[in-house]
Amino acid sequence: MEPDETSKAAKGGARVFATTRWTVVLRAGGPTSEGSATALGQLCGTYWYPLYSYARRSGVPVHDAEDLTQSFFVFLLEKKAIARADRERGRFRSFLLASFKNFLSNERARQAAAKRGGGRNIVSFDELEAEHRFQAESGSTLSPEGQYDKQWAVTLLNRVMAALRAEYALVGKEPLFELMRTIVWGGKEEAGYAAVAQQAGLTEGALRVAVYRMRHRLREGLRREVAQTVATPGEVDEELRHLLAALTT
């Protein structure tokens, strides 16, 4: 990220940060408010798959992994477990995994995996789709924790990319987005410009300008998304570095 863009994002971060979902959850502390429950539900709905992947890589069978993930969300939303969040280490990613590990240990001890979330579905959970995703990752040698971080980062990137795609679609440029995506995040750098420019009907110079703008929008989106899951603006850059590194493992 270019220095000038980083500083601009940092300047704007303080204005936006006060209303992020994770800070709303943290402020609720003990007695869970309606607002914090909604914010927590939104975060869980976004980041359920890394937990499912963690459970499966830890040796939990398919159906039990779904049961335990759903049950865990019920536990978070109904048992005021958020009061245990460490405010000094306020990353939602870290809190969620530590809480899930503890929950798995307790549930295994009670042999309660068959409860299927107490009859409640907190997130829209397509078990077949989730297991297909997990099997596609079966060749990975990452630890359960490493896989969790990688899938968190993949979820983050996919959300931002989907939002960008929607922006381009609104102005009738979704085909251009799909072409530029191969350069912005597809590993095709210099060798890809000429071919993509020809497909897009642009000069190579015009394509480079368009790619620069798309990269800028991607960086802005990543920062906004990460800001939703940390407790202070100062944690955004560190969390971004961690997650981008996880994507390359």
C-alpha positions, 0 to 999 in steps of 0.5 A: 500500500502506498504511504499516502494512501495509508495515511489517508486511510488512517486519518479517516479511520478514527471517524468510522471506527467508533461504530464498528461491530466489534467495538459495539460488542465489546462495549456491551461487556456483561449484560448483552444489549440488543445492539451488541447481539445484532453486531455479534450475530453479523460477525458470526454469520460472516466468519462461521466457515473458519470455525467449521474448517478448524473443527474438521481439521481438528478431527471432528466428523462432518455432522458434529462439526456443523452441530458444534459450530451452530451450538457455539453461536447459540452459546455466544449469543445467549450465555453472555460469553462476550463478557469474557473477551480480553479487551487488551487483545480485542481482535474478534478473530482471536476471541472467536477461536479461543472461545471455540476451543474452550467450547469444543473441549467442554462439549466433548466432555459432555458429549453434547454434539448432537444437540444441533444448536439447541434447535436454533440456526444462528447462521445460514449453514449449507453443510454440503457446500461447507464440506466441499470447501473443506475437502478442496483444502484437504491437501493443506499441511497447515495446523488447525490454527493456521487453516483457521487464520487462512480461511478467515483471510479468504473470507475477508478477501471474498467479502471485499471482492464481492462488494467491489464486484457489486460496485462495478456491476452498478455502472455496467462494468462487471465484465471489466472487473472480472478481467482486472481481477486476474491482475489485481489478485490473480497473480498475473502482473506484467504479462497479463496487461497486454492480453487483458487490455485487448480483451477489455477494449482498452489501451494498456495505459488506460488499463493500468489506470483502471487497475490502480484504481481497483487496487486502491478500492480493494485496499480501502475495503480490506481496511474497512472490513478488518476495522470491524473485527478489532478493538482499536484503530491501531490494530488494523495494520497489524491484523491486515499484515497477519491476514495477508501473510496467512493468505500466502501460506 
